[in-house]
Amino acid sequence: MKVLLDACVWGHVQVALSANGHDVIWVGDWDADAGDEEILGRAFAEGRILRILVTLDKDFGELAIIRGMPHHGILRIVGFSARQQAAVCLSVLNSHGTQLESGAIITAAPGRLRIREG
């Protein structure tokens, strides 16, 4: 699965997802922060899933829902430590990857998973 990680996601998540066979780009490796709109647009143009975009930032959901920006799926992780982020991402990708690829917006929080179908 192709994944774009927002800069606010711990960089080690890239290593963990790549080790599990995912094609991962981390925005933290870019020369400069492009801003949310450009990140979402680039993720869509490259056919990548957003936070997945994996992100901690709710702004991407607002861009997708309120402004109608196209996307291939968004995973927002909330309330997890940096060291927990990779395990949460892998779990959601494994159990809900098809929904994300269909444009779902998923919010994962400790003890809770909210899915807005695409």
C-alpha distances in whole Angstrom, upper triangle without the diagonal:
4,6,10,13,16,19,20,18,19,18,17,14,13,14,13,9,10,12,10,8,5,6,8,11,14,17,19,19,20,24,25,24,23,23,21,22,21,18,17,18,16,13,14,15,12,10,8,8,11,13,10,12,13,16,20,21,22,23,20,20,24,23,20,23,26,26,24,21,18,15,11,12,13,13,17,18,22,24,22,24,22,22,20,17,15,16,16,12,11,13,12,8,10,13,12,8,10,12,10,9,12,14,15,16,16,18,18,22,24,25,23,20,21,19,20,18,17
4,7,10,13,16,18,16,17,16,16,14,11,14,14,10,10,13,12,10,6,5,6,8,11,14,16,16,17,21,21,20,19,20,18,19,17,14,14,15,13,9,11,12,9,7,5,6,9,11,9,10,11,15,18,19,21,21,17,19,22,20,19,22,25,24,22,19,16,13,10,11,12,13,16,17,21,24,22,23,21,21,20,17,15,17,16,13,13,15,14,11,13,16,14,10,12,14,11,9,13,13,15,16,16,18,19,22,25,26,24,21,21,19,20,19,17
4,6,10,13,14,12,14,13,14,11,9,12,12,9,10,13,12,11,7,6,5,6,8,11,13,14,15,19,19,17,17,17,16,17,16,12,12,14,12,8,11,13,10,9,5,5,6,8,6,6,7,11,15,16,17,18,15,16,19,18,17,20,23,22,20,18,16,12,10,10,10,10,13,14,18,21,19,20,18,18,18,14,12,15,14,10,11,14,12,10,13,15,14,11,13,14,11,10,14,13,14,14,14,16,16,19,22,24,22,19,19,18,19,18,17
4,7,9,12,10,12,12,13,11,9,13,13,11,11,15,15,14,10,9,6,5,6,7,10,11,12,15,15,13,13,14,12,14,12,9,9,11,9,7,10,12,10,10,6,6,5,7,6,5,7,9,13,14,15,15,13,15,18,16,16,19,21,20,19,16,15,12,11,11,10,10,12,14,17,20,19,19,17,18,18,14,13,16,15,12,14,16,15,13,16,18,16,14,16,16,13,13,16,14,15,14,15,16,17,19,22,24,23,20,20,19,19,19,18
4,6,8,6,9,8,11,8,7,11,12,10,12,15,15,15,12,11,7,6,5,6,8,10,11,15,14,12,13,13,12,14,13,10,11,14,12,10,13,15,13,13,10,9,7,5,6,5,5,6,10,11,14,14,12,15,17,17,16,20,22,21,21,18,17,14,13,12,10,10,10,11,14,17,15,16,13,15,15,11,11,14,13,10,13,15,14,13,16,18,17,15,18,18,14,15,18,16,16,15,14,15,15,17,20,22,21,19,19,19,20,20,20
4,5,6,9,9,12,11,10,14,15,14,15,18,19,19,15,14,11,9,6,5,7,10,10,13,12,10,10,10,9,12,12,8,10,13,12,10,14,16,15,15,12,11,8,6,8,6,6,5,8,9,12,12,10,13,15,15,15,18,20,19,20,17,17,14,15,13,11,10,10,11,13,16,15,15,13,16,16,12,13,16,15,13,16,18,16,16,19,21,19,18,20,20,16,17,20,17,17,15,15,15,15,17,20,23,21,20,20,19,20,21,20
4,5,8,8,11,11,11,14,16,15,16,19,20,21,18,16,13,10,6,5,4,8,9,11,10,8,10,10,10,14,13,10,12,15,14,13,17,18,17,18,15,15,12,9,11,10,9,8,9,10,14,13,13,16,18,17,18,21,23,22,23,20,20,18,18,17,14,14,13,13,15,16,16,15,12,15,16,13,14,18,17,15,18,20,19,19,22,24,23,21,24,23,20,21,24,21,21,18,18,17,18,19,21,24,23,22,23,23,23,25,24
4,6,8,12,11,12,15,16,16,18,20,21,22,19,18,15,13,10,9,8,12,13,15,13,11,13,12,11,15,15,12,14,17,17,16,19,21,20,21,17,16,13,9,11,11,9,7,6,8,12,12,13,15,17,17,19,21,22,22,23,21,21,19,19,18,14,13,11,11,11,13,12,12,10,13,14,11,13,16,15,14,17,19,18,19,22,23,22,21,24,23,20,22,24,21,21,18,17,15,15,16,18,22,21,20,20,21,22,24,24
4,6,9,7,9,12,12,12,15,17,17,19,16,16,12,11,8,9,9,12,14,16,16,13,15,15,14,17,17,14,15,18,17,15,19,21,20,20,16,14,12,8,10,10,7,6,7,9,13,14,14,16,18,19,19,22,23,24,24,22,22,19,18,16,13,11,10,9,11,12,10,10,7,10,11,8,9,13,12,10,14,16,15,15,19,20,19,18,22,21,18,20,23,20,19,17,16,14,14,14,16,20,19,18,19,20,21,23,23
4,6,6,8,10,11,12,14,15,17,18,16,16,13,12,9,11,9,12,14,17,17,15,18,18,17,21,20,17,18,22,20,18,22,24,22,22,18,17,15,11,12,13,10,10,10,13,16,18,17,20,22,22,23,25,27,27,28,25,25,22,22,19,17,14,13,11,13,13,11,9,6,8,10,7,8,12,12,11,14,16,16,17,19,21,21,20,24,24,21,22,25,23,22,20,18,17,16,16,17,21,21,20,22,23,24,26,26
4,5,6,7,9,11,12,13,15,16,15,14,11,10,7,9,7,9,12,15,15,15,17,18,18,21,20,16,18,21,19,18,21,23,20,21,17,17,15,12,13,13,11,12,13,15,19,20,19,21,24,24,24,27,29,29,29,26,25,22,22,20,18,16,15,14,16,17,14,13,9,10,12,10,9,13,14,13,14,17,18,17,20,22,22,21,24,24,21,23,26,24,24,22,20,20,18,19,20,24,24,23,24,25,26,28,27
4,5,5,6,9,10,11,13,15,14,14,11,12,10,12,11,12,15,18,19,18,21,21,21,24,23,19,21,24,22,20,23,25,22,22,19,18,17,14,14,15,13,14,15,18,21,23,21,23,26,26,26,29,31,31,31,28,27,24,23,21,19,17,17,15,17,17,14,12,9,8,10,9,7,11,13,12,13,16,17,16,18,21,21,20,24,24,22,23,26,25,24,23,21,20,18,19,20,23,23,23,24,25,27,28,28
4,5,5,6,8,10,11,13,11,12,9,10,9,12,11,13,16,19,20,18,20,20,19,22,21,18,19,22,20,17,20,22,20,20,16,15,14,11,11,12,10,11,13,16,19,20,19,21,24,24,24,26,28,29,28,26,25,21,20,18,16,13,14,12,15,15,12,12,9,8,9,7,5,8,10,8,9,12,13,13,15,17,18,16,20,21,18,19,23,22,21,19,17,17,15,17,17,20,20,19,21,22,24,25,25
4,6,5,6,8,10,11,9,9,6,7,6,10,10,11,14,17,18,17,19,20,19,21,20,16,18,20,18,15,19,20,17,17,14,14,13,11,11,12,10,12,15,17,20,21,19,21,24,24,24,26,29,28,28,25,24,20,19,18,16,14,15,15,17,19,16,15,12,12,13,10,8,11,13,10,11,14,15,13,16,19,19,17,20,21,18,19,22,21,21,20,19,19,18,20,21,23,23,22,23,23,25,25,25
4,6,5,6,9,10,10,10,8,10,10,13,13,13,16,19,21,20,22,23,23,25,24,20,22,24,21,19,22,23,20,20,17,17,17,15,14,15,14,16,18,21,24,25,23,25,28,28,27,30,33,32,31,29,27,24,22,21,19,18,18,17,20,21,18,16,13,12,13,12,9,12,14,12,12,15,17,15,16,20,20,18,22,23,21,21,25,24,24,23,22,22,20,22,22,25,25,24,26,26,28,28,28
4,6,5,6,9,9,11,10,12,12,16,15,16,19,22,23,23,24,25,24,26,25,21,22,25,22,20,23,24,21,21,17,16,17,14,14,15,13,16,17,21,23,25,23,24,28,28,27,29,32,32,31,29,27,23,21,20,18,16,17,16,18,19,16,15,12,11,11,10,6,8,11,9,8,12,14,12,13,17,18,16,20,21,19,20,23,23,23,22,20,20,18,19,20,22,22,21,23,23,26,26,26
4,5,5,7,5,8,7,10,11,14,15,16,18,22,23,22,23,23,22,24,23,19,20,22,20,17,19,21,18,17,14,13,14,12,11,13,11,14,17,19,22,23,21,22,26,25,24,27,30,30,28,26,24,20,18,17,16,14,16,15,18,19,17,17,14,13,13,10,7,9,11,8,7,11,12,10,11,14,15,13,16,18,16,16,20,20,19,19,18,18,17,19,20,22,22,20,22,21,23,23,23
4,5,5,5,6,6,9,11,15,15,15,17,21,23,22,23,24,23,25,23,20,21,22,20,17,20,21,17,17,14,14,15,15,13,15,14,17,19,22,24,26,23,25,28,27,26,29,32,31,30,27,25,21,19,19,18,17,19,18,22,23,20,20,17,16,16,14,11,13,14,12,10,14,15,12,14,17,18,15,18,20,18,18,21,22,22,22,21,22,20,23,24,26,25,23,25,24,26,26,25
4,6,7,9,10,13,14,18,18,18,21,24,26,25,26,28,27,29,27,24,24,26,24,21,23,24,21,20,18,17,19,17,16,18,17,19,22,25,27,28,26,27,31,30,29,32,35,35,33,31,28,25,22,21,21,19,21,20,23,24,21,20,17,16,16,15,11,12,15,13,11,14,16,14,14,18,19,17,20,22,20,20,24,24,24,24,23,23,22,24,24,26,26,24,27,26,28,28,28
4,6,9,10,14,15,19,20,20,22,26,27,26,27,28,27,28,27,24,24,26,23,20,22,24,20,19,16,16,18,17,15,17,16,19,21,24,26,28,25,26,30,29,28,30,33,33,32,29,27,23,20,19,19,17,20,19,22,23,20,20,18,16,16,14,11,11,13,11,8,11,13,11,10,14,16,14,17,19,17,17,21,22,22,22,20,21,20,22,22,24,24,22,24,23,26,25,25
4,7,9,13,15,19,20,19,22,25,27,26,26,28,26,27,26,22,23,24,22,19,20,21,18,17,14,15,17,17,15,17,16,20,23,25,27,28,25,26,30,29,27,30,33,33,31,28,25,22,19,19,19,18,21,20,24,26,23,23,21,19,19,17,13,14,16,13,11,14,15,11,11,15,16,13,16,18,17,16,20,21,21,22,21,23,21,24,25,26,26,24,25,24,26,25,24
4,6,10,12,16,17,17,19,23,24,23,23,24,22,24,22,19,19,20,18,15,17,18,15,13,11,11,13,13,12,13,13,16,19,22,23,24,21,23,26,25,23,26,29,29,27,24,22,18,15,15,16,15,18,18,21,24,21,22,19,19,18,15,12,14,14,11,10,13,13,10,11,14,14,11,14,16,14,13,17,18,18,19,18,20,19,22,24,25,24,22,23,22,23,22,21
4,7,10,13,16,15,16,20,21,20,20,22,21,22,20,17,17,18,15,12,15,15,12,11,9,10,12,13,12,12,13,16,20,21,23,24,21,22,25,24,23,26,29,28,26,23,20,17,15,15,16,16,18,19,23,25,23,23,20,20,20,17,14,16,17,13,13,16,16,12,14,17,17,13,16,18,15,14,18,18,19,20,20,21,21,24,26,28,26,24,25,23,24,23,22
4,7,10,12,11,13,17,18,17,17,19,18,19,17,14,15,16,14,11,14,15,12,12,9,10,11,11,10,10,10,13,17,18,21,21,18,20,23,22,21,24,27,26,25,22,20,16,15,15,14,14,16,17,20,22,20,20,17,18,18,14,12,15,15,12,12,16,15,13,15,18,17,14,17,18,15,15,18,18,19,18,18,20,19,22,24,26,25,23,23,22,23,23,22
4,7,9,8,9,13,14,14,14,16,15,17,15,11,13,14,11,10,13,14,11,12,9,10,10,11,10,10,10,13,16,17,20,19,17,20,22,21,20,24,26,25,24,20,19,16,15,15,15,15,16,17,20,22,21,21,17,18,19,16,14,17,17,14,15,19,18,15,18,21,20,17,20,20,17,17,20,19,20,19,19,20,20,23,25,28,26,24,25,24,24,24,23
4,5,6,8,11,12,11,12,14,14,16,14,11,13,15,12,11,15,16,14,15,11,12,11,10,10,9,9,11,13,15,18,18,16,19,21,20,20,23,25,24,24,21,20,17,17,16,15,14,15,15,18,20,18,18,15,16,17,14,13,16,17,14,15,19,18,16,19,22,21,19,21,22,18,18,22,20,21,19,19,19,19,21,23,26,25,23,24,23,24,25,24
4,5,5,9,9,7,9,10,11,13,11,8,11,13,11,10,14,15,14,15,12,13,11,10,11,10,10,10,13,13,16,16,14,17,19,18,19,22,23,22,22,19,19,16,17,17,15,15,15,16,18,20,19,19,16,18,19,16,16,19,19,16,18,21,20,19,22,24,23,21,23,23,19,20,23,20,21,19,20,20,20,22,25,28,26,24,25,24,24,25,24
4,6,8,8,8,10,12,13,16,14,11,15,17,14,14,18,19,17,19,16,16,14,13,14,13,12,12,14,14,18,17,17,20,22,20,22,25,26,25,25,22,22,20,20,20,18,17,17,17,19,20,19,18,14,17,18,15,16,19,19,17,19,22,22,21,24,26,25,23,26,26,22,23,26,24,24,22,22,21,21,23,25,28,27,26,26,26,27,28,27
4,7,8,9,11,14,15,18,15,13,16,17,15,15,18,19,17,19,16,17,16,15,16,15,15,15,17,18,21,21,19,23,24,23,24,27,29,27,27,24,24,21,21,21,20,20,20,20,22,24,22,21,17,19,21,18,17,21,22,19,21,24,24,22,25,28,27,24,27,27,24,24,27,25,26,24,24,24,24,26,28,31,30,29,29,29,29,30,29
4,6,7,8,11,13,15,12,11,14,15,12,13,17,17,15,18,16,17,16,16,17,15,16,16,18,18,21,20,18,22,23,21,23,26,27,25,25,22,22,20,21,21,20,20,20,21,23,25,24,23,20,22,23,20,20,24,24,21,23,26,25,24,27,29,28,25,28,28,24,24,27,25,26,24,25,25,26,27,30,33,32,30,30,29,29,30,28
4,7,9,12,15,17,14,13,17,17,15,16,20,19,18,21,19,21,19,19,20,18,19,19,20,20,23,21,21,24,25,23,25,28,29,27,28,24,24,23,24,24,23,24,23,24,26,28,27,26,22,25,26,23,23,27,27,25,27,30,29,27,31,33,31,29,31,31,28,28,30,28,29,27,28,28,29,30,33,36,35,33,33,33,32,33,31
4,6,9,12,14,12,11,15,16,14,16,19,19,18,21,19,20,18,18,19,17,18,17,18,18,20,19,18,22,23,21,23,26,26,24,25,22,23,22,23,23,22,22,22,23,24,26,26,25,22,24,26,23,24,27,27,24,27,30,28,27,31,33,31,29,31,31,27,27,29,27,28,26,27,26,27,29,31,34,33,32,31,31,31,32,30
4,6,9,11,9,9,12,14,13,14,17,18,17,20,18,18,15,15,17,14,15,14,15,14,17,15,15,18,19,17,19,22,23,21,22,19,20,19,21,21,19,19,18,20,21,23,23,22,20,23,24,21,22,25,24,22,25,27,26,25,29,30,28,27,29,28,24,25,27,24,25,23,23,23,24,25,28,31,30,28,28,28,27,29,27
4,7,8,6,6,10,10,10,12,14,15,15,18,16,17,14,15,16,14,16,14,16,14,17,14,13,17,17,15,17,20,20,18,19,16,17,17,19,19,18,19,19,21,22,25,25,25,22,25,26,22,23,27,25,23,26,28,26,25,29,30,28,26,28,27,23,23,25,22,23,21,23,23,25,26,29,32,30,29,28,27,26,27,25
4,6,6,6,9,10,11,12,14,15,17,18,17,17,14,14,16,13,15,13,14,12,13,11,10,14,14,12,14,17,17,15,17,14,16,15,18,18,16,17,17,19,20,22,23,24,22,25,25,22,23,26,25,22,25,27,25,25,28,29,27,25,27,26,22,23,24,21,22,19,21,21,23,24,27,30,28,26,25,25,24,25,23
4,6,5,6,8,10,10,12,14,15,16,15,14,11,12,13,10,12,10,12,9,10,7,7,10,11,8,11,14,14,12,14,11,13,12,15,15,13,14,14,16,17,20,21,22,21,24,24,20,22,24,22,20,23,25,22,22,26,26,24,22,24,22,19,20,21,17,18,16,17,17,20,21,25,27,25,23,22,21,20,21,20
4,5,5,6,8,10,11,12,14,15,14,14,12,14,15,12,15,13,15,12,13,9,8,11,11,7,10,13,13,10,11,8,11,11,14,15,13,16,16,19,20,24,25,26,24,27,27,23,24,27,25,22,25,27,24,23,27,28,25,23,24,22,19,19,20,17,18,16,19,19,22,24,28,30,27,25,23,22,20,21,19
4,5,5,6,8,10,10,12,14,13,14,12,14,15,12,15,14,17,14,15,12,11,14,14,11,13,16,16,14,14,11,12,12,14,15,15,17,17,20,22,25,26,26,24,27,27,23,24,27,25,22,25,27,25,23,27,28,25,23,24,23,20,20,21,18,20,18,20,21,24,26,29,32,29,27,25,24,22,23,20
4,5,5,6,9,10,11,12,10,11,9,11,11,9,11,11,14,12,14,11,9,13,14,11,12,16,17,15,15,11,12,10,12,13,12,14,14,17,19,22,22,23,21,24,24,20,20,23,22,19,21,24,21,20,24,25,22,20,22,21,17,17,19,16,17,16,18,18,21,23,26,29,26,24,23,22,21,21,19
4,6,5,6,9,10,11,9,9,7,10,10,8,11,11,14,12,12,10,7,10,11,8,9,12,14,12,11,8,8,7,9,10,9,12,13,16,19,22,22,24,22,25,24,20,21,23,21,18,21,23,20,19,22,23,20,18,19,18,14,15,16,13,14,13,15,17,19,22,25,27,25,22,20,19,17,18,15
4,5,5,6,9,10,10,11,10,13,13,11,14,15,18,16,16,13,11,13,14,10,10,14,15,12,12,8,7,8,10,12,12,16,17,20,22,26,26,28,26,28,27,24,24,26,24,21,24,25,23,21,25,25,22,20,21,20,16,16,17,14,16,16,18,20,23,25,29,31,28,25,23,22,20,20,17
4,5,5,6,8,8,10,10,13,13,10,14,15,18,17,18,16,13,15,17,14,13,17,19,16,15,11,10,9,11,13,13,16,17,20,23,26,26,27,25,27,26,23,22,25,24,20,22,25,22,20,24,25,22,20,21,20,17,16,17,15,18,17,19,21,23,26,29,31,29,26,25,23,22,21,19
4,6,5,6,5,7,6,10,10,7,11,12,16,15,16,15,11,14,16,13,12,16,18,16,15,11,10,7,8,10,10,13,15,18,21,24,24,25,22,24,24,20,19,22,21,17,19,21,19,17,20,21,19,16,17,17,13,12,14,12,14,14,16,18,20,23,26,28,26,23,22,20,19,18,16
4,5,5,6,7,8,13,12,10,13,15,18,17,17,16,12,14,15,13,11,15,17,15,13,9,7,5,6,9,11,14,16,19,22,26,26,27,26,27,26,23,22,24,23,19,21,23,20,18,21,22,19,16,16,16,13,11,12,10,13,14,16,19,21,25,28,29,27,23,22,19,18,17,14
4,5,8,10,11,16,15,13,16,18,21,20,21,19,15,17,19,15,14,18,20,17,15,12,9,9,9,13,14,17,20,23,26,29,29,30,28,30,29,25,25,27,26,22,23,25,23,20,23,25,22,19,19,19,16,14,15,14,17,18,20,23,25,28,31,33,30,27,26,23,22,20,17
4,5,9,11,15,13,12,15,17,21,20,21,20,17,18,21,18,16,20,22,20,18,14,12,10,10,13,14,17,19,22,25,29,28,29,26,28,27,23,22,25,24,20,21,23,21,18,21,23,20,17,18,18,15,13,15,14,17,18,20,22,24,27,30,32,30,27,26,23,22,21,18
4,7,9,14,12,11,14,17,20,20,21,20,16,17,20,17,15,18,21,19,17,14,11,8,7,10,12,15,18,21,24,27,27,28,26,27,26,22,21,23,22,18,19,21,19,16,18,20,17,14,14,15,12,9,12,11,14,15,18,20,22,26,28,30,27,24,23,20,19,18,15
4,6,10,8,7,10,13,17,17,18,18,14,15,18,16,15,18,21,19,17,14,12,8,7,8,10,12,15,17,21,24,23,24,22,23,22,19,18,20,18,15,16,18,16,13,16,18,15,12,13,14,10,9,12,11,13,14,15,18,19,22,25,27,25,21,21,19,18,17,15
4,7,5,5,8,11,14,15,15,15,12,13,16,15,13,16,19,18,16,13,11,7,5,5,6,8,11,14,17,21,20,22,20,21,20,16,15,17,15,12,13,15,12,10,14,15,12,9,11,11,7,7,10,8,10,10,11,14,15,19,22,23,21,18,17,15,15,14,12
4,4,2,5,7,11,11,12,12,9,10,13,12,11,14,17,16,15,12,11,7,7,6,5,6,9,11,15,18,18,19,18,20,18,15,15,17,15,12,14,16,13,12,15,16,14,12,14,13,9,10,12,10,10,9,10,12,14,17,20,22,20,17,16,14,14,15,13
2,3,1,4,7,8,10,11,9,10,14,14,13,15,18,18,18,15,15,11,11,9,6,5,6,7,11,14,13,15,14,16,14,10,11,13,11,9,12,13,11,11,15,15,13,12,15,14,11,13,15,13,12,10,9,10,11,13,16,19,17,14,14,14,15,16,15
3,3,6,9,11,12,13,10,11,15,14,13,16,19,19,18,15,14,11,9,7,5,4,7,9,12,16,15,16,15,16,15,11,11,13,11,8,10,12,10,9,13,14,12,10,13,12,9,10,13,11,11,9,9,10,11,14,17,19,17,14,14,13,14,15,14
4,6,10,10,11,12,8,10,13,13,12,15,17,17,16,13,12,9,9,7,5,6,8,10,14,17,16,18,16,18,17,13,13,16,14,11,13,15,13,12,15,16,14,12,15,14,10,11,14,11,11,10,11,12,13,16,19,21,19,16,16,15,15,16,14
4,7,9,11,12,10,11,15,15,14,16,19,19,19,16,16,12,12,9,6,5,6,7,11,14,13,14,13,15,13,10,10,12,10,8,11,13,11,10,14,15,13,12,15,14,11,13,15,13,12,10,10,10,10,13,16,18,17,14,15,14,15,16,16
4,5,8,9,8,10,13,13,13,16,18,18,18,16,16,14,14,11,8,6,5,6,9,12,12,13,12,15,14,10,12,14,12,10,14,15,13,14,17,18,16,16,18,17,14,16,18,15,14,11,11,10,10,12,15,18,16,15,15,15,16,18,17
4,7,9,9,11,13,14,15,17,18,19,20,18,19,17,17,14,10,9,5,5,6,9,9,11,11,14,13,10,13,15,12,12,15,16,14,16,19,19,18,18,21,19,16,19,21,18,16,13,11,9,10,10,13,16,15,14,14,16,17,19,19
4,5,7,8,10,11,13,14,15,16,17,16,17,15,17,14,10,10,7,8,8,11,13,14,14,17,17,14,16,18,16,15,18,19,17,18,22,22,20,20,22,20,17,19,21,17,16,12,12,10,12,13,16,19,17,16,15,16,16,19,19
4,5,6,7,9,10,11,12,13,15,14,16,14,16,13,10,10,7,9,9,13,15,17,17,20,19,16,19,20,17,16,20,20,17,19,22,22,19,20,21,19,16,19,19,16,14,11,11,9,12,13,16,18,16,15,13,14,13,16,16
4,5,5,6,9,10,10,11,12,12,14,13,16,14,11,12,10,13,13,16,18,20,20,23,22,19,21,23,20,19,22,23,20,21,24,24,21,21,23,20,17,20,20,16,15,12,13,12,15,16,20,22,20,18,16,16,15,18,17
4,5,5,6,9,10,10,11,9,11,10,12,10,8,9,9,12,13,17,18,20,20,23,21,18,20,22,19,17,20,21,18,18,22,22,19,18,19,17,14,16,16,13,12,9,11,11,14,16,20,22,19,17,15,15,13,15,14
4,5,5,6,8,9,10,9,11,10,12,10,7,9,8,12,13,17,18,21,21,24,22,19,20,22,18,17,20,20,17,18,21,20,17,17,18,15,13,15,15,11,10,7,9,10,13,15,19,20,17,15,12,12,10,12,12
4,5,5,5,7,9,9,12,12,15,13,11,13,12,15,15,19,21,23,23,26,25,22,24,25,22,21,24,24,21,21,25,24,21,21,22,19,16,18,18,14,13,10,13,13,16,18,22,23,20,18,15,15,12,15,14
4,6,6,5,6,6,9,10,13,12,11,14,13,17,18,21,23,25,25,28,26,23,24,26,23,21,24,25,22,22,25,25,21,21,22,19,16,18,17,13,14,11,14,15,18,20,24,26,23,20,18,17,14,16,14
4,6,6,5,5,6,7,10,9,9,12,13,16,18,22,23,26,25,28,26,23,24,25,22,20,23,23,20,20,23,22,19,18,18,16,13,14,14,10,10,9,12,14,17,20,24,25,21,19,16,14,11,12,10
4,6,5,7,9,10,13,11,11,14,14,17,18,22,24,27,27,29,27,24,26,27,23,22,25,24,21,21,24,23,19,20,19,16,15,16,15,11,11,9,12,14,17,20,23,24,21,18,15,13,10,11,10
4,6,8,11,13,16,15,14,17,16,20,20,24,26,29,29,32,30,27,28,30,26,25,28,28,24,25,28,27,23,23,23,20,18,20,18,15,15,13,16,17,20,22,26,27,23,21,18,17,13,15,14
4,6,9,12,15,15,15,18,18,21,22,26,28,30,30,32,31,28,29,31,28,26,29,29,25,25,29,28,24,24,24,21,19,20,19,15,16,14,18,19,22,24,28,29,26,24,20,19,16,17,15
4,6,9,12,13,13,17,17,21,23,26,28,30,30,32,31,27,28,30,27,25,27,27,24,24,27,26,22,22,21,18,16,17,15,12,13,13,16,18,22,24,28,29,26,23,19,17,14,14,12
4,7,10,11,12,15,16,20,22,26,27,29,28,31,29,26,26,28,25,23,25,26,23,22,25,25,21,20,20,18,15,16,15,11,13,13,16,18,21,24,28,29,26,23,20,18,15,15,12
4,7,9,11,15,16,20,22,26,27,29,28,30,29,25,25,27,24,22,24,25,21,20,23,23,19,18,17,15,13,12,12,9,11,12,15,18,21,24,28,29,26,22,20,17,15,14,10
4,6,8,11,14,17,20,24,24,26,25,27,25,22,22,23,21,18,20,21,18,16,19,20,16,14,14,13,10,9,9,6,9,9,13,15,18,21,25,26,23,20,18,15,13,12,9
4,7,10,13,17,20,23,23,26,24,26,24,20,20,21,19,16,17,18,15,13,16,17,13,11,11,10,7,6,7,5,8,9,12,15,17,21,24,25,22,19,17,14,13,11,9
4,7,10,13,16,20,20,22,22,23,21,18,18,19,16,13,15,16,12,11,14,14,11,9,10,8,4,6,7,4,5,6,8,11,13,17,20,21,18,15,13,11,10,9,7
4,6,10,13,16,17,19,18,20,18,15,15,17,14,11,14,15,11,11,14,14,11,10,12,10,7,9,10,7,7,5,6,8,11,14,18,19,16,13,12,10,10,11,10
4,6,10,13,13,16,15,17,15,11,12,13,10,8,11,11,8,9,13,12,10,10,12,11,8,11,12,10,8,6,5,6,7,11,14,16,13,10,10,9,10,12,12
4,6,10,11,13,13,16,13,10,12,14,10,9,13,13,10,12,15,15,13,13,16,14,11,15,16,13,11,8,6,5,6,9,12,14,12,10,10,10,12,14,15
4,7,7,10,10,12,10,7,10,11,8,8,12,12,10,12,15,15,14,15,18,16,14,17,19,16,14,11,8,6,5,6,9,12,10,9,11,12,14,17,18
4,6,9,11,13,11,9,13,13,10,11,15,14,13,16,18,18,17,18,21,19,17,20,22,19,17,13,11,7,6,5,8,11,10,10,11,14,16,19,20
4,7,9,12,10,9,13,13,11,13,16,16,15,18,20,20,19,21,24,22,20,24,25,23,20,17,14,11,9,6,7,10,11,12,14,17,19,22,24
4,6,8,6,6,10,10,8,11,14,13,14,16,18,18,18,20,23,22,20,23,25,23,21,18,15,12,9,7,7,11,12,13,15,18,20,23,24
4,5,5,6,10,11,10,12,15,15,16,18,20,21,21,22,26,25,23,26,28,26,24,21,18,15,13,11,10,14,15,16,19,21,24,26,28
4,5,5,8,10,10,11,14,15,16,17,19,21,21,21,25,24,22,24,27,25,23,21,18,16,14,13,13,17,18,18,20,22,24,27,27
4,6,7,8,10,11,13,14,16,17,18,20,21,21,25,25,23,25,28,27,25,23,20,18,15,14,14,17,18,19,21,23,26,28,29
4,6,6,6,9,10,11,13,14,16,17,18,19,22,22,20,23,25,24,22,20,17,15,12,11,10,13,15,15,18,20,23,25,26
4,6,5,6,9,10,11,12,14,15,16,16,20,19,17,20,22,21,19,17,14,13,10,10,11,14,14,14,17,18,20,22,23
4,5,5,6,9,10,10,12,14,15,15,19,19,17,19,22,21,19,18,15,15,12,13,14,16,17,16,18,19,22,23,24
4,5,5,6,9,10,11,12,14,14,18,18,17,19,22,22,20,18,15,15,12,12,12,14,15,14,17,18,21,22,24
4,5,5,6,9,10,11,12,13,16,16,14,17,20,19,17,15,12,11,8,9,9,11,11,11,14,15,18,19,21
4,5,5,6,8,10,10,10,14,14,12,14,17,16,15,13,11,11,9,11,12,14,14,12,14,14,17,18,19
4,6,5,6,9,10,9,13,14,13,15,18,18,16,16,13,14,12,14,15,16,16,14,16,16,19,19,20
4,6,5,6,8,9,13,13,13,15,17,18,16,15,12,13,10,12,13,13,13,11,14,14,17,18,19
4,5,5,5,7,10,10,9,12,14,14,12,11,9,10,8,11,12,13,12,9,11,11,14,14,16
4,6,5,4,8,9,8,10,13,13,12,12,10,12,11,15,16,17,15,13,14,13,15,15,15
4,6,6,9,10,10,12,14,16,14,15,13,15,13,16,17,17,16,14,16,15,17,17,18
4,6,8,9,10,12,14,15,13,14,12,13,12,15,16,15,14,11,13,12,15,14,16
4,6,5,6,9,10,11,9,10,9,11,11,15,16,16,14,10,11,9,12,11,12
4,5,5,6,9,10,9,11,10,13,13,17,19,19,17,14,14,12,13,12,12
4,5,5,6,9,9,12,12,15,16,20,22,21,19,15,15,12,13,11,11
4,5,5,7,5,9,9,13,14,18,20,20,17,13,12,9,9,7,8
4,5,5,5,7,8,11,13,16,19,20,17,13,12,9,10,8,8
4,5,7,10,11,15,16,20,23,23,21,17,16,13,13,10,9
4,6,9,12,15,17,21,24,24,21,17,15,12,11,8,6
4,7,10,13,16,19,23,23,20,16,14,10,9,7,4
4,6,10,12,16,19,19,16,12,10,7,5,4,4
4,7,10,13,17,17,14,11,8,6,5,7,7
4,6,10,13,14,10,7,6,5,6,8,10
4,7,10,11,8,6,5,7,9,11,13
4,7,8,6,5,7,9,12,14,16
4,6,5,6,8,12,14,17,20
4,6,8,11,14,18,20,23
4,7,10,14,17,20,23
4,7,10,13,16,19
4,7,10,13,15
4,7,10,13
4,6,9
4,6
4
